[in-house]
């Protein structure tokens, strides 16, 4: 941390004429190597410096973003002028105690100390291994990292410095049936390794698994559509709770949307007494969404969203908490310095339940075990997801692999149909990122045990 920079930020804030002002500065180092089809497609290294000032005047925000840090008082004045130009608004910030803190990341092996040639060789090795496997026609491997020093200061006296390291390894394999050019299947997986570069090394297992799965999907039958009992793996359950439920819990979505507020009324029952959902930046060190303070200097904590099946909380920034008369939860996050913070998830999870995995499966006559994650999208309470590979359940046993498994339905009905949650909770190791609105993707964490859901609509043949 640069103490001179702290003094400059504090001095600039003292000169502000706004009702409230804050400054966020970031120093960002990035590297990335991307191999596609065995060829180096992208090689990036960069250093970025910038900041943003927010000034609140008569209930309206003014913003100034910049890349030069030599005249912070002028940037504060610009933000004030922008706020004055806007008509009076209704923004009211919920109160928080100003924090002064310096947060160092507990890095085991620092990826910044690893040479570019070594990183490139690692990515290339995985790409070559995938392409060497039978039936594989294409491979994509990305090894990327981003390290940020983030300074935050407010006119209320808060000052927080945080180190934020992110690193990820992503691999995908594409297989093609030699007898049917239209039969092409892709499998992918990823790993977050921000605190320990060593986690990205020696991961031939990921390369071999995605290659084997892509090949196996060539011979898999397309599932027959209909209503099934589905057992979601932790990976699929984590994706479901993030996409289908987590975004509805972000209060900037709720604050100005009466229909959404009606859907997400506190006290509404969503499921059985064994259903518990929470979000928190302090859930576990090293997760993609872990941070001790958000981009407004608010402690992250742990927020219960559903407790024993009942909706009990939601995610807030200071602005949405002030608008809705609730407490900030430390979920104001920004992609990087060009953006003001908005309400974003951190690490979202379904907590472990009372059941055993075998008990969730053994009494299913015909069902689906959705094991591998895929893409998903939501619109209000409706959702659709795709699995990257699922298995039929027949007479209480996991059976053959099937493909083209697409889930769809209503969130509230689906959550009410959860009739079993296993005790095998795990945080997902993948490099999860989340986009929202016009903002770029931001690192998030997901976790879940196995979850069983009745009467899930599956699209297929």
C-alpha positions as CSV (number, residue, x, y, z in Angstrom):
1,X,0.0,0.0,0.0
2,X,1.2,3.5,-0.9
3,X,0.7,5.8,2.2
4,X,1.3,8.9,0.0
5,X,-1.7,7.8,-2.2
6,X,-3.9,7.5,0.9
7,X,-3.0,11.0,2.0
8,X,-3.8,12.4,-1.5
9,X,-7.2,10.7,-1.5
10,X,-8.1,12.0,1.9
11,X,-7.0,15.5,1.0
12,X,-9.1,15.4,-2.2
13,X,-12.1,14.3,-0.3
14,X,-11.8,17.1,2.3
15,X,-12.1,19.6,-0.6
16,X,-15.4,18.1,-1.9
17,X,-18.6,20.2,-1.6
18,X,-20.9,17.2,-2.1
19,X,-23.1,15.6,0.5
20,X,-21.1,12.4,0.1
21,X,-18.1,11.6,-2.0
22,X,-16.0,8.5,-2.4
23,X,-12.9,7.5,-4.5
24,X,-11.9,4.1,-5.7
25,X,-8.5,3.6,-7.3
26,X,-7.2,0.4,-8.9
27,X,-3.8,-0.8,-10.1
28,X,-4.4,-3.9,-12.3
29,X,-1.8,-6.4,-13.7
30,X,-3.1,-9.1,-16.2
31,X,-1.7,-11.9,-18.2
32,X,-3.5,-14.4,-20.4
33,X,-2.6,-17.2,-22.8
34,X,-5.3,-18.8,-25.0
35,X,-4.8,-21.8,-27.2
36,X,-7.4,-22.7,-29.8
37,X,-6.9,-25.7,-32.1
38,X,-3.4,-26.1,-30.9
39,X,-2.4,-22.6,-31.9
40,X,-1.7,-19.6,-29.7
41,X,-4.7,-17.4,-30.3
42,X,-4.1,-14.8,-27.7
43,X,-1.1,-13.7,-25.6
44,X,-1.7,-10.7,-23.3
45,X,0.1,-8.9,-20.6
46,X,-0.9,-5.5,-19.3
47,X,-0.9,-2.9,-16.6
48,X,-3.8,-0.6,-16.0
49,X,-4.3,2.2,-13.6
50,X,-7.4,4.2,-13.0
51,X,-10.1,5.4,-10.7
52,X,-13.6,6.7,-10.2
53,X,-15.1,9.4,-8.1
54,X,-18.8,9.4,-7.0
55,X,-20.3,12.6,-5.6
56,X,-23.8,12.6,-4.2
57,X,-25.6,16.0,-4.2
58,X,-29.4,16.5,-3.5
59,X,-30.0,12.8,-3.9
60,X,-28.3,12.4,-7.4
61,X,-25.0,10.9,-8.3
62,X,-22.2,12.5,-10.3
63,X,-19.4,10.4,-11.7
64,X,-15.9,10.9,-13.0
65,X,-13.6,8.1,-14.2
66,X,-10.0,8.6,-15.2
67,X,-6.6,7.0,-15.8
68,X,-4.3,9.7,-14.5
69,X,-4.0,10.1,-10.7
70,X,-2.0,13.4,-10.7
71,X,-5.0,15.7,-10.0
72,X,-7.5,13.9,-7.7
73,X,-9.1,17.2,-6.5
74,X,-10.0,18.1,-10.1
75,X,-11.7,14.7,-10.5
76,X,-13.6,15.2,-7.3
77,X,-14.8,18.6,-8.6
78,X,-15.8,17.1,-11.9
79,X,-18.0,14.5,-10.2
80,X,-19.6,17.3,-8.1
81,X,-20.3,19.3,-11.2
82,X,-22.0,16.3,-12.8
83,X,-24.2,15.8,-9.8
84,X,-25.2,19.5,-9.7
85,X,-26.2,19.3,-13.4
86,X,-28.6,16.4,-12.6
87,X,-32.1,17.1,-11.3
88,X,-32.7,16.4,-7.6
89,X,-33.0,12.6,-6.9
90,X,-34.1,10.2,-4.2
91,X,-30.8,8.5,-3.4
92,X,-30.3,8.0,0.3
93,X,-27.4,5.9,1.6
94,X,-28.0,3.6,4.5
95,X,-25.6,4.3,7.4
96,X,-22.5,2.2,7.9
97,X,-19.6,2.7,10.3
98,X,-16.5,3.9,8.4
99,X,-13.8,1.3,8.3
100,X,-10.1,1.7,8.1
101,X,-8.4,-1.5,7.0
102,X,-5.5,-3.0,5.1
103,X,-6.2,-6.4,3.6
104,X,-3.4,-8.6,2.2
105,X,-4.3,-11.7,0.2
106,X,-3.0,-15.0,1.8
107,X,-1.2,-16.1,-1.3
108,X,0.4,-19.5,-1.3
109,X,2.3,-19.3,-4.6
110,X,2.1,-16.0,-6.3
111,X,1.3,-16.2,-10.1
112,X,3.0,-12.9,-10.6
113,X,6.3,-14.5,-9.8
114,X,5.8,-17.1,-12.6
115,X,7.4,-16.3,-15.9
116,X,5.4,-15.7,-19.1
117,X,7.2,-18.5,-20.9
118,X,6.3,-20.9,-18.1
119,X,2.7,-19.9,-18.2
120,X,2.6,-20.3,-22.0
121,X,4.2,-23.7,-21.8
122,X,1.6,-24.9,-19.3
123,X,-1.3,-23.8,-21.4
124,X,0.2,-25.3,-24.5
125,X,0.9,-28.6,-22.8
126,X,-2.8,-29.0,-21.8
127,X,-3.9,-28.0,-25.4
128,X,-1.5,-30.6,-26.9
129,X,-2.8,-33.3,-24.5
130,X,-6.4,-32.7,-25.3
131,X,-5.7,-32.8,-29.1
132,X,-3.8,-36.1,-28.7
133,X,-6.9,-37.9,-27.5
134,X,-9.1,-40.1,-29.8
135,X,-11.9,-38.4,-31.7
136,X,-10.9,-34.9,-30.5
137,X,-10.9,-32.3,-33.3
138,X,-10.5,-29.0,-31.4
139,X,-9.4,-27.8,-28.0
140,X,-9.5,-24.5,-26.2
141,X,-7.3,-23.7,-23.2
142,X,-7.2,-20.4,-21.3
143,X,-4.7,-19.7,-18.5
144,X,-5.3,-16.1,-17.2
145,X,-4.7,-14.1,-14.1
146,X,-5.5,-10.6,-12.8
147,X,-4.0,-9.0,-9.7
148,X,-5.5,-5.7,-8.4
149,X,-4.5,-3.3,-5.7
150,X,-7.8,-1.5,-4.8
151,X,-7.9,1.7,-2.7
152,X,-11.2,3.0,-1.4
153,X,-11.8,6.2,0.6
154,X,-15.0,8.1,1.5
155,X,-15.8,11.5,2.9
156,X,-17.2,9.7,6.0
157,X,-13.7,8.6,6.9
158,X,-13.5,5.1,5.5
159,X,-10.3,3.9,4.0
160,X,-9.8,0.3,2.8
161,X,-6.9,-1.1,0.9
162,X,-7.4,-4.7,-0.6
163,X,-5.2,-7.0,-2.6
164,X,-7.5,-9.0,-5.0
165,X,-5.8,-11.8,-6.9
166,X,-7.8,-13.8,-9.5
167,X,-6.4,-16.6,-11.6
168,X,-8.2,-19.3,-13.6
169,X,-7.6,-22.3,-15.9
170,X,-10.3,-23.3,-18.4
171,X,-10.2,-26.2,-20.8
172,X,-12.7,-27.5,-23.4
173,X,-12.5,-30.4,-25.9
174,X,-14.6,-30.8,-29.0
175,X,-15.1,-34.3,-30.5
176,X,-16.5,-35.1,-33.9
177,X,-18.0,-38.4,-35.0
178,X,-15.9,-39.7,-38.0
179,X,-19.1,-41.2,-39.5
180,X,-21.4,-38.3,-38.9
181,X,-20.1,-34.8,-39.5
182,X,-23.2,-33.3,-37.8
183,X,-22.5,-35.1,-34.5
184,X,-20.2,-32.7,-32.7
185,X,-19.9,-32.6,-28.9
186,X,-18.1,-30.3,-26.6
187,X,-17.1,-30.7,-22.9
188,X,-15.5,-28.2,-20.6
189,X,-14.3,-27.6,-17.1
190,X,-12.4,-24.9,-15.2
191,X,-10.4,-24.2,-12.0
192,X,-10.0,-21.1,-9.9
193,X,-6.5,-20.8,-8.5
194,X,-6.0,-17.1,-7.5
195,X,-4.2,-17.8,-4.2
196,X,-2.1,-20.7,-5.4
197,X,-0.6,-20.9,-8.9
198,X,0.4,-24.5,-8.0
199,X,-3.3,-25.5,-8.4
200,X,-3.0,-24.9,-12.1
201,X,0.0,-27.2,-12.5
202,X,-0.3,-30.9,-13.0
203,X,-3.9,-30.8,-14.0
204,X,-3.8,-33.4,-16.8
205,X,-6.8,-34.9,-15.1
206,X,-9.0,-32.0,-16.3
207,X,-7.7,-32.3,-19.9
208,X,-8.3,-36.0,-19.9
209,X,-11.7,-35.8,-18.4
210,X,-13.1,-33.2,-20.8
211,X,-11.6,-35.2,-23.7
212,X,-13.2,-38.4,-22.5
213,X,-16.6,-36.8,-21.9
214,X,-16.7,-35.1,-25.3
215,X,-16.0,-38.4,-26.9
216,X,-18.5,-40.3,-24.8
217,X,-21.2,-37.7,-25.7
218,X,-20.8,-38.7,-29.4
219,X,-22.3,-42.1,-28.6
220,X,-24.8,-40.9,-26.0
221,X,-28.5,-40.9,-26.9
222,X,-30.5,-37.7,-26.9
223,X,-32.9,-37.7,-23.9
224,X,-36.6,-38.1,-24.4
225,X,-38.4,-35.0,-23.2
226,X,-40.9,-35.0,-20.4
227,X,-41.3,-34.6,-16.6
228,X,-38.6,-36.3,-14.5
229,X,-37.3,-36.4,-11.0
230,X,-33.8,-34.9,-11.2
231,X,-30.8,-35.2,-8.9
232,X,-28.6,-32.1,-9.4
233,X,-24.9,-32.5,-8.7
234,X,-23.3,-29.8,-6.6
235,X,-22.1,-28.2,-9.8
236,X,-25.6,-28.0,-11.3
237,X,-27.3,-27.1,-8.0
238,X,-24.7,-24.3,-7.5
239,X,-25.4,-23.0,-11.0
240,X,-29.2,-23.2,-10.4
241,X,-29.1,-21.3,-7.1
242,X,-26.9,-18.6,-8.6
243,X,-28.7,-18.0,-11.8
244,X,-32.3,-18.7,-10.9
245,X,-32.4,-17.4,-7.3
246,X,-29.4,-15.3,-6.7
247,X,-30.1,-12.6,-9.3
248,X,-33.7,-12.2,-7.9
249,X,-32.1,-11.5,-4.5
250,X,-30.1,-8.6,-5.8
251,X,-32.0,-5.6,-4.5
252,X,-31.2,-3.1,-7.3
253,X,-33.4,-5.5,-9.4
254,X,-36.1,-5.4,-6.7
255,X,-36.1,-1.7,-5.6
256,X,-37.9,-0.3,-8.6
257,X,-39.8,-3.3,-9.7
258,X,-43.2,-3.8,-7.9
259,X,-43.7,-7.2,-9.6
260,X,-40.3,-8.4,-8.4
261,X,-41.0,-7.1,-4.9
262,X,-44.3,-9.0,-4.8
263,X,-42.5,-12.2,-5.9
264,X,-39.7,-11.8,-3.4
265,X,-41.7,-10.7,-0.3
266,X,-39.9,-11.5,2.9
267,X,-41.6,-14.3,4.7
268,X,-42.7,-16.1,1.6
269,X,-42.2,-19.9,1.8
270,X,-40.0,-21.2,-1.0
271,X,-39.5,-24.8,0.0
272,X,-39.1,-27.4,2.8
273,X,-37.5,-26.8,6.2
274,X,-34.2,-28.3,5.0
275,X,-33.8,-25.6,2.3
276,X,-31.2,-22.9,3.4
277,X,-29.5,-20.5,1.0
278,X,-27.0,-17.8,1.8
279,X,-24.4,-15.4,0.2
280,X,-21.2,-14.1,1.7
281,X,-17.8,-12.7,0.8
282,X,-16.3,-14.3,3.9
283,X,-17.7,-17.8,3.3
284,X,-14.2,-19.2,2.7
285,X,-10.8,-17.9,1.8
286,X,-9.7,-18.4,-1.8
287,X,-13.2,-18.6,-3.4
288,X,-13.7,-16.5,-6.5
289,X,-16.2,-14.3,-4.8
290,X,-14.3,-13.9,-1.5
291,X,-13.6,-10.4,-0.2
292,X,-13.7,-8.8,3.2
293,X,-15.1,-5.4,2.1
294,X,-17.1,-4.5,-0.9
295,X,-16.5,-1.5,-3.2
296,X,-18.2,0.9,-0.8
297,X,-16.0,-0.2,2.1
298,X,-18.9,-2.2,3.7
299,X,-18.0,-5.5,5.5
300,X,-19.3,-8.4,3.5
301,X,-20.5,-10.8,6.2
302,X,-22.8,-13.7,5.5
303,X,-26.4,-13.0,4.5
304,X,-29.1,-15.6,4.9
305,X,-31.5,-15.5,2.0
306,X,-33.7,-18.5,2.7
307,X,-33.8,-20.0,6.1
308,X,-35.7,-23.3,6.7
309,X,-37.6,-22.7,3.4
310,X,-38.6,-19.1,4.1
311,X,-37.3,-16.0,2.3
312,X,-35.6,-14.0,5.1
313,X,-33.1,-11.7,3.3
314,X,-31.7,-10.1,0.2
315,X,-28.5,-8.5,-1.1
316,X,-27.9,-4.8,-0.8
317,X,-25.6,-1.9,-1.5
318,X,-25.9,1.2,0.7
319,X,-28.2,2.8,-1.9
320,X,-30.6,-0.1,-2.2
321,X,-30.6,-0.6,1.6
322,X,-31.4,3.1,2.1
323,X,-34.2,2.9,-0.5
324,X,-35.8,-0.2,1.0
325,X,-35.2,0.6,4.7
326,X,-32.9,-2.4,5.3
327,X,-29.2,-2.9,6.2
328,X,-26.3,-3.0,3.7
329,X,-25.0,-6.5,3.2
330,X,-21.6,-5.7,1.6
331,X,-22.7,-6.7,-2.0
332,X,-21.8,-3.4,-3.8
333,X,-19.3,-4.6,-6.4
334,X,-17.8,-3.1,-9.5
335,X,-16.2,-4.9,-12.4
336,X,-13.3,-2.4,-12.3
337,X,-12.6,1.3,-11.9
338,X,-14.6,2.5,-14.9
339,X,-17.9,1.3,-13.3
340,X,-19.7,2.4,-10.1
341,X,-20.6,-0.4,-7.8
342,X,-24.0,-2.2,-8.2
343,X,-25.5,-5.1,-6.2
344,X,-23.7,-8.3,-7.1
345,X,-23.5,-11.7,-5.5
346,X,-20.3,-12.9,-3.9
347,X,-20.3,-16.6,-2.9
348,X,-23.8,-18.1,-3.1
349,X,-24.7,-21.5,-1.7
350,X,-27.3,-24.0,-0.9
351,X,-26.4,-25.3,2.6
352,X,-26.1,-29.0,3.3
353,X,-29.3,-30.9,4.1
354,X,-30.1,-34.0,6.2
355,X,-30.1,-36.7,3.4
356,X,-27.6,-39.1,2.0
357,X,-26.9,-39.1,-1.8
358,X,-27.8,-42.8,-2.0
359,X,-31.1,-42.1,-0.4
360,X,-31.9,-39.4,-3.0
361,X,-31.3,-41.9,-5.9
362,X,-32.4,-45.3,-4.7
363,X,-36.1,-44.9,-4.9
364,X,-36.2,-43.2,-8.3
365,X,-37.6,-45.6,-10.9
366,X,-36.8,-43.3,-13.9
367,X,-35.0,-40.1,-13.5
368,X,-32.0,-38.0,-14.4
369,X,-28.7,-37.4,-12.6
370,X,-27.5,-34.0,-13.9
371,X,-23.8,-34.1,-13.3
372,X,-22.0,-31.6,-15.5
373,X,-22.8,-27.9,-15.7
374,X,-23.7,-25.9,-18.8
375,X,-25.2,-22.6,-19.8
376,X,-28.3,-21.0,-18.3
377,X,-30.5,-18.0,-18.5
378,X,-33.4,-16.5,-16.5
379,X,-36.2,-14.1,-16.9
380,X,-37.9,-13.1,-13.7
381,X,-39.2,-16.4,-12.1
382,X,-38.6,-18.5,-15.3
383,X,-35.4,-20.2,-16.1
384,X,-33.8,-22.6,-18.5
385,X,-30.5,-24.5,-18.2
386,X,-28.5,-27.0,-20.2
387,X,-26.4,-29.8,-18.7
388,X,-22.9,-30.5,-20.1
389,X,-23.6,-34.2,-19.5
390,X,-26.2,-36.2,-17.6
391,X,-27.0,-39.8,-16.7
392,X,-30.3,-41.6,-16.6
393,X,-31.4,-43.1,-13.3
394,X,-33.1,-46.5,-13.7
395,X,-34.5,-48.5,-10.8
396,X,-32.5,-46.6,-8.3
397,X,-29.2,-46.9,-10.2
398,X,-27.2,-44.3,-12.2
399,X,-27.2,-45.7,-15.7
400,X,-26.2,-44.5,-19.2
401,X,-24.9,-41.1,-20.3
402,X,-27.4,-38.9,-22.2
403,X,-27.0,-35.6,-24.0
404,X,-29.0,-32.6,-25.0
405,X,-30.5,-32.3,-21.5
406,X,-32.3,-29.0,-21.1
407,X,-34.1,-27.9,-18.0
408,X,-36.9,-25.3,-17.9
409,X,-39.5,-24.1,-15.5
410,X,-40.7,-21.7,-12.9
411,X,-38.3,-20.9,-10.0
412,X,-40.9,-21.0,-7.3
413,X,-42.5,-24.2,-8.4
414,X,-39.1,-25.9,-8.8
415,X,-37.9,-24.8,-5.4
416,X,-41.2,-26.1,-3.8
417,X,-40.5,-29.4,-5.5
418,X,-37.1,-29.9,-3.9
419,X,-37.7,-32.9,-1.7
420,X,-34.2,-33.9,-0.8
421,X,-30.8,-32.2,0.0
422,X,-27.8,-34.2,0.7
423,X,-25.2,-33.6,3.4
424,X,-22.2,-33.6,0.9
425,X,-21.8,-29.8,0.5
426,X,-18.8,-28.6,-1.5
427,X,-17.6,-25.3,-2.9
428,X,-17.2,-25.5,-6.6
429,X,-13.6,-25.2,-7.8
430,X,-14.5,-23.7,-11.2
431,X,-13.6,-20.2,-12.4
432,X,-17.2,-18.9,-12.1
433,X,-17.9,-15.4,-13.4
434,X,-21.2,-13.5,-13.6
435,X,-22.3,-10.8,-16.0
436,X,-25.1,-8.3,-15.2
437,X,-26.6,-5.6,-17.4
438,X,-24.0,-3.7,-19.3
439,X,-21.2,-4.5,-16.8
440,X,-18.5,-7.0,-17.6
441,X,-18.1,-10.3,-15.8
442,X,-17.1,-10.4,-12.2
443,X,-15.7,-13.3,-10.2
444,X,-18.2,-15.2,-8.0
445,X,-18.3,-18.4,-6.0
446,X,-20.9,-21.1,-5.9
447,X,-21.5,-24.1,-3.6
448,X,-24.1,-26.8,-3.0
449,X,-24.7,-30.4,-2.1
450,X,-26.6,-32.8,-4.2
451,X,-30.3,-31.7,-4.5
452,X,-33.3,-33.7,-5.7
453,X,-36.2,-32.0,-7.5
454,X,-39.5,-33.6,-8.5
455,X,-41.4,-33.0,-11.7
456,X,-38.7,-31.1,-13.7
457,X,-39.6,-30.4,-17.3
458,X,-36.8,-31.7,-19.6
459,X,-36.6,-30.8,-23.2
460,X,-35.4,-33.4,-25.7
461,X,-36.5,-35.6,-28.5
